[in-house]
Structures are given as structure tokens and as C-alpha cells.
Amino acid sequence: MTNWVLPDHIADMLPRQTRELETLRTRTLEVMRSHGFEAIRPPMFEFLDSLLTGTGNRLDRTTIKFVDEASGRQAGFRADITPQVARIDAHILNRTGITRLCYAGSVLHARPRHPLATRQPYVAGAEMFGATGREADLEMVRLAVDMQREVGIRRVHLAIGHTGIVRSILKSDPALTPAIQDAVVAALSDKDPAGLAVAAAPLSAKTVEALSGLCLIYGGDDALDRVLALCKGNPDAEKAVDELRWIAERCGADDVTIDGASVTAFDYYTGISFAGLVEDLPEPLLRGGRYDGIGLAFGRFRPAVGFTLYLRELAVLRTPELPFAVIAPPASEDPKLESLVRKLRHAGRIVVQLLPGEDPAGLAESFQVTERIVFEKGEWQVVPVSAKSI
């Protein structure tokens, strides 16, 4: 017998998980639409020149690439939907005002995000184009909080930072080179003080002191005051701290952690960045931030802010509840029975019409059978049923 084996970090989603995923997808799209976001569906693959545009090196290593047989050009399966949304905004919709777009769908990764991750995440997200300022950032952060609550996160925990803090401090040092910046960002990303000391050694003592202090700040309460103290004398960094404080105080999350040295996707995010943290997951359930540079990469500058929510990871975590169902006798030529079945299904009820000889006990793995259709007193009726009678 053939032993069918799937690639590493690729797995089937069976009925219960799929049911949870569909519920999450529906809920998240409803929340985003209620905030004025329009749903779109970009293709699963497209040419690399557009798929990787404006993302720096962030997606190059995670994108599965191939040669499109129809054109002979290099193509790839999307590893992130955001660049596709930016392309649609810049070159298809081509609107001059603010555009709010949302989506839900699968992406494919050449490598997993972490050792326990799937290479086929299912994500939902929202992107806002054409809006600058902290008000737009706050709208997106609040939407991210609302979506997490809607999908069952009882206590929403956000980690919030601002790439402008580290960027402004680095930019103010005349000794900075691209190689030094890359090394410093890598050390800050790993929260590695020893590595940071080596990477930042060519920079001024003031810069090293500020970066070393920021590297150790990851918390709440007085974190912003400590960040501000390290940024004194740098107007751009002080402005970034002020924006960060304003959003953190108004975001609506139950818990807020300040990341003093936020450098996540440093070549991509240009301002605020945030992540939704969940105790049972090794990586954030949600990531987002401001990424003004991507529109310019498509030939049309459009300030942008958005986020992505990883639904498949959440679906696996949730304890699924079996849906309620009604069982009906096998199909017959009695129009009244068929009419009742259609009426129930039209009302959104699940009606499983048994086949001749089918044992209803076999439905217990898939449904909570609470009612059945029976013929009593000269008519078809829906009556309660006990588990013992199934």
C-alpha cells in the first residue's frame, strides 16, 4: 500500500479544523468590512518582479519560485499578500484618496517561520493606503485589537514599537555605514547586548549608549520614559517616542508591552510596528505596522499601514465545538418531507438525510445530533432526540 507523505511543515486540515478556520475567516472579514474595508482576492502566484517589489530581502528567501510555463518568466507563489494589495492599490484601483482593503487567503513559504510553523499559513489582513499621521496608525491598531477579540482572544496583548527611534539614532551618527547598520539591526533583533557592543563599536559613544539602553527595554509602565530619556537631543527620535506613547495609551489592548528597540522588518516598516502576543504560540498571532515605502517601489508613492492575522495557527489552538444537526429519513417521494428539509436548510440548519441502511451513530464524530425528523400524527415533525436514541 502506498504511504502518502506530505512535504515537511505541510499538513492537511481535517473537518474540525477546517470548520474552525472558516468560522474565523467569516468573523474577521465581517469585522473588517464593518470598519469600511473592501475585500479583494489577489492570485496565488504572479511574476517575481511585482511579487517581491518593495519588500527588501524580507520575502526573497521565503518565496517558492518557479518558471511560468506560459510565459517563460520567473514567477512565485505569494509568501505575503500585502505586496499584492499594494500593487492593486497603486496600479489597478489608482484612487487619489484613502483606500481601505482587506483579504483572507493562503500563502506559501519555502521555509517555515519557526520550527513548529506550517509552510502554508492561512491569513487575514487589512491595509490602508493614502493616509498619513498617527490617527491612521491608531485606527489600524484598534482594528487589530477588535479582530483579536472577535476571534476569541480574551485578553489582548500588544507589543508596540516604532522603527523611527532606532533609525533616527543611527542616522544621526556620521560613522554609520550600511554594513554597520545591518549588524546593529541584527543584534537588536536578537536582543543581544554583547553582539550589539561589537556591531556598534565604530559608532560614537553617545550612539552606543542609546542603542545599548534601548536593547534592554521591553516592558510596560515606565518603558516609554526610559526610551525618551535615551533619545534626548534627537528631535526625530523624540517625535517617534511621542507617536508611540500616543498610540499605546489609546490602542484599547488589555496589556501593552513597549519594545524600545523595534527593528522587525527594518527595511520594510517605516514607523509604528505592533504584534499580537498569545501565550500558547511561539510567534505573534498578528503583525503589522506602517510601511510607506512599498507604494513608491511600484512607481506611485502611497503611505500605507496594515497588519496580518495568522488564522491557521489560531484554528489549531481552539477547541472546536461540533455543529448541531438534524437527521432526516432517507429521501422519499413525499413532497412534504422534502419541503421540510429544504425549509430547515434554507434557515441555516444542518440537515443530514440518511441513506438507506446508514447508521446515524456514525454522525457522532462530526455533529451534535439534537433533533430528528419523524412522521407523527399524520405529518412530518422535528422532535428532540437523546444521545441514547441515535
Helices and strands as residue ranges (DSSP letters): H 15-34, E 38-39, E 45-47, H 48-51, E 64-67, E 74-77, H 82-87, I 88-93, E 99-106, E 122-129, H 134-150, E 157-162, H 163-171, H 178-189, H 193-199, H 205-215, E 218-219, H 223-230, H 235-250, E 255-259, E 272-277, E 286-290, H 293-297, E 304-310, H 311-317, E 324-328, H 335-346, E 351-353, G 360-365, E 368-376, E 379-384, G 387-389
